[in-house]
Amino acid sequence: MFEDLRDLYQEVILDHGRRPRHSGKLAAYDASARGDNPLCGDRITLWLQYAPDGTIARAGFDAKGCAISIASADLMAETVAGLDAGAARTLAGALQTLAKTGNAPPLDAPLAERIERVLPLGGVHEFPSRVKCATLPWHALLAALAGTETVSSE
């Protein structure tokens, strides 16, 4: 059963890496950031559009890099829509823990449901050199929320 779950998670990453649903610059956006992983060459530019209530209405990105980095960016864009900045920061921290340890920290609803969407990224903890690939888009998210233009995974 564990192998079936691992295969499913790999399929999710490959699918989002090959066919990202949220790739592309937003026509109108309120915040942006660029992320760079100089070790492997992964790069991302992230754009956020806010709703009138201050939550993230949409996220779009342009990414160059491995399937893990692109899949992580796509899953991040999908997962943060509808969240306020504080909740998005909490989710980003949980993703970083998941990528480093393979286990997501306990979260209250609705974040508990959202972290489930990114569980496939937890498998990178078995490959320490790939953790930065999975976390780079989330570092860019934190930078955009903070109003910082660029961030590095180093």
N, C-alpha and C positions, 0 to 999 in steps of 0.2 A: 504494500500500500504506500509506503514511504517513497519508493521508486516511482510509482504512478504520480504522486504529488510533485516530485522533483521534475518529472517529464512535463507535466502540465505547466509548471512554473517556467521551465525553459521555453516552452511553446509561447507563453505569454510574452516573455522578453523578446524572443525572435520576431513575433508578430508585430509588436509595438516598435521594434527596432527597424523592421523592414517597411512597415506601413504606419508611420506616426499619424495620428488623427489631428494633432494640434500644431503641426509644423507650419510655420509661416508667420511673417510679421503682421501684427494687427494693424488695421488701417488707422485706428485711433487707440492711443494708449496713454496711461498716466505715469507709468514707471517702467524702467528698463535697467538691465545690467548685463554685463558680459562676464562669462566665466572661462577660465583657461586652466588646463591641466598640462603644465609644461613637460611633465614626465612622459606622457604618452601622446600628447598632441590633441586631445579632446578639447573642443571649444563650443561654447553655447552663447547665444544672445537670447535673452528672455524679455518679453514685453508683457506687462500687466495692464488690464483695463479695469477700473473700479466702477462699481455700481453706485447709484446716488446715496445708498446707505453706508458706503465705505467698504463693503465687502468686495472681494475679487470677483468680477463678473466673468472675465475671460483671461486666459493666458495663452500666449503663442510663443514659439521659439524657432530659432534656426540653430541647428547643431551639426557639427562635423566631428565624427569620431566613431567609436565602436558601437555595436548594437546595444550594449548595456547602457552606455551614456545616453543614446538617443531614446531607448525605451524608458529610462528613468525620467528624462525630460518630458516625454509624452504622458507617462503615468502621473507625473507631478502636475502638469497642466490640467489634466482631467480631475485630479483629486483636490486641488485647492480652490476650484471654482465654488463660489458661495461662502467661502470662509472669510472672516475678518483677519486682520494682520496678526493678532495675537494667536489665534487658532492655527494660522498657517505656519507661524514660527514654531509652535508646539509640535505640529505634524512634521516639520522639517527636522526637529531634534529627534523625534521618534524614528524617523527614517534613518538618520545617521546611526542611531543605536542599533537598529535592525540590520543595517549593512555591515556594521562592525562585529556584531555578536550572533546574528541569525535569529534573534528574538526581539520582538517588539515590546516596548514597555507598556504597561497597562494604561489605557486611556479611557476617558469618559466618552459617552455618546455625544455628538455624532462622530467624533474623531476615531473612536474604536472601529466604526464601520469603514471609515476612510483608510485607515492603516491596512485593513484587510485587502484593499485594492492593490497595494504596493508590496504585499508579502512576497511576491516572486523575486523581488530584489534582495531578499534576505539571504539567498544562496551565495551572494558574492563574498560573504564572510569567510567562506572556505578558500578564497583566493585573495589574500590581502592586497595584492597589487591592483585588483579590480575594484576595491572599495571606493577609491577616489573617482572612478568612472561613474559609479552609481550615485555618489553624493554631489558631484559637481553641479548638476542642475539645481539641487536644493540649496547649495551655497549661493548660486546666482539668485535664487528666489529670496533668500535672506538679504542679499545685497540690494536687490530692487526694493524690497520693503523698507530698508534702511536709507534708501536714497543714495547708495554707493554705486558708482558706475561700473567698476570692475572688481573681480575677485579671482583669486587663484586657489586651487585645491591644495597647494603646498602650505 
